[in-house]
Amino acid sequence: MSETPRPWPQADLEFVPHCPVCGCAERRLLYKGLTDRVFCVADGAWDLYRCAQCASGYLDPRPTPESIGRAYAGYYTHDAEDHPIVRRKGRIRSLLHDLINGYQNHRYGLQRSPALTAGRWLLPLLPSLRAAADAECRHLPPLPAGGGRLLDVGCGNGGFLVLARQAGWQVEGLDFDAGAVQVARSRGLEVNHGGIEVLGERSACYDVITLCHVIEHVHDPIATLRRLHALLKPGGLLWLDTPNLASLGAMRFGPHWRGFEAPRHLVLLCPASMNDVLTKAGFHSLRQYWRGLSLFNVFAPSEALARGESANDASHQGRPPLRDVLAELREMVQPARREFLTLSARK
């Protein structure tokens, strides 16, 4: 039986009487007493409410902006190692790894090795792997004539910036985690410590801005997206990825779903609220993607949490259960139930 967590100091809490996405006060309690069961570094037990109007989920109360940094001690962005989709271990995995590299080299202009050029033809025959390979490259558009500027907000250790730089982009990153910034800078990357406020009054200066698992961490998602809209050049592309509160996994695993991660995840969106928040921020031409491999990224860790085990050590032993494979196939054809909302939008 797990120990009762120490409370988050009352002075470091802020109350959220209205939905941070739509401003509605009507809501229902979705889960009470969520704790940090993923990284096990944050104090407190947290209540998650679901908005009656837009169906977003949000914590109330939640850590203040000044205190939330304590929830990130030992966070994964401190890791200097990048984590490939498939590790080169054993014959089959090595083959898949090299096919993925071959596909990404052709599709996104990378120079990864070892690579099999046949990946450009064979990977599309493996939809889940292709979706994961595209998501790793964040569906980068063709490089503009004369080069393009890319900003990654919440860049962590800079893994994606290294990839984008290899594809020819002029890259820049932001992260409020000093440890992650130090790792990224050691890789020769231009990374600023802090949030978008450190960019000052800049405007219309980036061709692409990406946020991978960032929007759920911010206290005011609409204000953040509006500022990013101003930072993009006319016609510029915003790409983002965030857990989907309406996903198959969220319904199946309940409070054990890997996507909750209280108290770091302050706001969780669903497809309708995501469309609304992007539109309110001024974006148009929204496009949703499937990122694939949820059976490893979400289902296995959630099952481990349901068993009282560590989510970080979870993996399917041998072949994944048939129900996970079927859920993966269902996600492919049912966008509203995907584990992640992975979208792009234009300014």
N, C-alpha and C positions, 0 to 999 in steps of 0.2 A: 504494500500500500504506500503510495507516494506521500511525502511530507507536505504539510500545508506551507505554501510559499510565504515568504515575508511580504508584508504589504508595501506597495509603492508609497512613498511619503505623501501625505495629504497635501502638503504645500506645493508639491510638484505635479499636481493633477489639475486638469481643466475639464469643465463640464461642457457637454455638447447637446444642448436642448433641441437643436434643429439639424436636419440632415445636411452634411457638408456638401452634398451634390446638388440638391434641389431646394433646400431650405424648408422643407415640410417638417412640422412638429409631430405629426401622427406617425406612430411606429409600433412595433411589437418586439418583445425580447426574443431573440433567436437562440442564443446560448448564454448561460451565466457561468462565470468563474473560469473562463479560459485561461490557461497558463502557458508559459514558454516551455513547450515540450520538444522543441526542435533543437535549439542551441543551449537551452537550460542556463541562460545567463541573466535573464530579466526577472526581477521581483514582480509581485502582484498577481491578482486574479481579476480577470477583465470580462465585462459584459458586452456582448455584441448585439446590437439592435438592427432590425431591418425596416427601412423606410416604407411606409404604406403607399407612398406615391410613386417613387422611382425604383423601388426594390433594391437599392444599394444597402450594404451593410456597413456599420460604423461602430467604433468603440465609444462608450460613454460611461464613466469618464475615461480620459486618456492622458498619457504623459504630456507635459507641456513641451513646446519646442526646445526650451532650454535644458530640459532634463532627459529627453528621449535618447540622447547619446549613450546613456548607461545601458540601454537595451541592446547595444551593438558590440559589447565586449566579446572578443573572440569570434566576430562575425566572419563569414566565409570570404568576404572581399579582402581580408588580410592575406589570403593564400596567394603565393607567388606562382603557383602552378596553374596552367590552363587545363581544362578537362574536356577532352575530345568526346564526340558523340559515341564513338566506339573505340575502345582501347585496343592497341595492336598487341593482342595476347592470344596465342593459338592461331591455327590456320584460318578458320572461318572468320574470326574477328579481324585478323590482319587483312584478309581479303576485302572485307567490308570497309575497313578503315581506308584502304588504298583506293577503293572505288569511290568513296565519298570525296577523297582528296581530288581524284581525277575529275569528278563532276564539278566540284567547287572551283577548281582551276579553270575549267572551260566556261562555267556560267558566270563567275564573278571576277575572273582575271587574277586569281591567286597563283602563288608559286609553291604550293605545298608539296612535300615529298616525305616518304615514297608515295607515288600516285600511279594509278592505272588509267590510261586514257579511255579505256572502255567504260569508265564510270559515267561519261557523258551520255552514253546510250543505255547502260544497264541500270543505273540508279532510278530512272523514271519508272522502271518495272517494279520497284519496291517503294510504294507510295509513302509509307511511314518514314522510311529512312530519307527519302528525298525531301519530305516536309521538314524533317529535323535538320537536314543539311541547309535548306533554304533559310530556316529560322536562325540557325547559327550565324549566317551571313546577313541576317535582318533584312532579307529581300532587297538588298541594295539596288538602286536604279543604275542605269548606265552612267558612267562618269561624264560630266558635262565637258564640252570642248573647252580646252584651256585649264581644266582641272576643277575640282569642287572642294568645298569646305564642309566638314562634318563635325558635329558636336555630339558627344555622348554624355548625357546627364546621368549621374550615378554610375560612373565608369568602373568603379571597383578597382581591381588590379590592372586594368587596361587591356585585358585579353581581346576584346572586340576592337579596340583602337589599333592594336597590332595587325589584326586581320584587315581592317579597312585601309590602313596605311599600305599594306602589301598590295591591296587592290588599286592603289593610286590616289587615294583621297588624302587631302591635307586635314589632319585630325587634331582634335582638342577635346579634353575631358574635364568633368567636374565631379567631385565627390566630397561629402562632408566628413568622411572617415580619414583621419590623418594617416593611419597605418596603410590604408589602401592607396592613398595618394603617394606615399613614399615608395611603395612597390611599383606603381605605375611610372613614376619619374625615373626609377632605376632602370626602366626599359627604354629610356630615351624619349618618353612621351611628354607632351605639353599638357599638364593636368593642373587645374586650379583647386585649391582646398576651399570647400564651401558649397553653397547652393547657387542658384542662378543669380542671386543678388550680387555676387562677386563680379559679374559681367557688366555692372553699372548700367549706363544708358545705351549700350550697343543696340543696334536694330538692323534688320534686313541684311545679315552678314553670313548666314549659313544656308547651304543648299539642302542639307539633311540634318535632322536632329533625331536622336534615338534615345529611348528610355526603356530599358529592360528591367522589369520588376522594380519600378521606382514610384509610379503614381500612387500605389497603395500605401506608400510610406509618408506621403506629404500631408500636412494638416489642411491645406486649402487647394484641392486639385484643380478647381476652375481657374483660380488666380495663377497657378503654375502654368497651366496650358495656355492661358492668354499671353503670358510673358514669352513663352516659347513661340507662339504665333508671331509675336513682334520680332523675334530674333531671326525668323526665317526670311529668306529672300522671297519675292513674289513667285508663286508657283512651287515653292520649296516643299519638301516632304518631311512629315513627322511620322516616325515609326515607334510604336510602343507595344509592350507586352505586360500583362497583369493577370493574376488569378481571376477566374470567372465564378462568381458566387452562385450562378445558376447551372454549374457544371454537373456532369454525371457523378464525379467524385464527391462533390459537396453534398449531393443528395444521398449518396450511398454510405459515406463514412461519418456523416454528422459532425460532432465535435472533434473527431479524430482526423478530419481532413487536413492534409498537409498545407493547404493554402491559407489557413487561418493565421498561424504564426503570430499570435498576440504577444506583446503589445506593439510589435514593429509594424504590422499591417493595420493601419488606422482606418482605412476605407477600402471596401471591396465592391467592385462594380459588377454589373450584369450587362448583357448585350444592349438592352434598351437604354440604361443609364449611361453607358459608355458613348453611345451615339449622341445622346442629349448633351453630355458634357463637352464633347468635341465640337458639336455644332454651336453651343453657347460660346466657346472659346474662339469661334470664327473659322473653323476648318470645314472643308467640304471634300467630296470625292472619296468617301471612306471605303476602304477595302479590307475585308477580313481574311486571315490566312489560317490554315491548320498547321500546327507545329509538330504533330506526331510524337510517338514514343511516350505517351502519358502513362502507359502501364509500368514504366520504370521511373519516370519523373514524379508521379503523383500516387498511383495506386499502391505500389509496393511500400513507399514510406508511410502512407496512410494506414495500410494494413498492419505495419509494424507498430504504429502508435496505438491502434486499437487493441493490440496484444500487450501493450505496456512496454514495448521495446523502443530502442532508439531509431528515429527516422533516418538519421545520417548513415547508419550501417545497414539499412535495408536494401535487399536486392532479391529478385526472384531466384530461387534455387532450381537449376535446370530449366525446363520449359515453363513459361508463365501460365497461370490458370486460364482455362478456356473463357471464363467470364470476362477476364481482363482483355483478352484478344478481341472478344465480341464488342466490348466497350470501346476499344480503339477503333474498330470498324464503324461503330455507330457515330463516334466523334467525327470521322471523316465526312459523313454525309449529313450530319446534324449540327451545323455551326453554333447554334444557340447553347448546346450542351458541352462544348469543348472545355477542357480544363483551363485553358488560357485564352484570354481575349488578346489576340495578336492582330494588330491593325496598322494600316497606314492611312494618312490623310494629307490633303494638300492645303496650302495656304491660299 
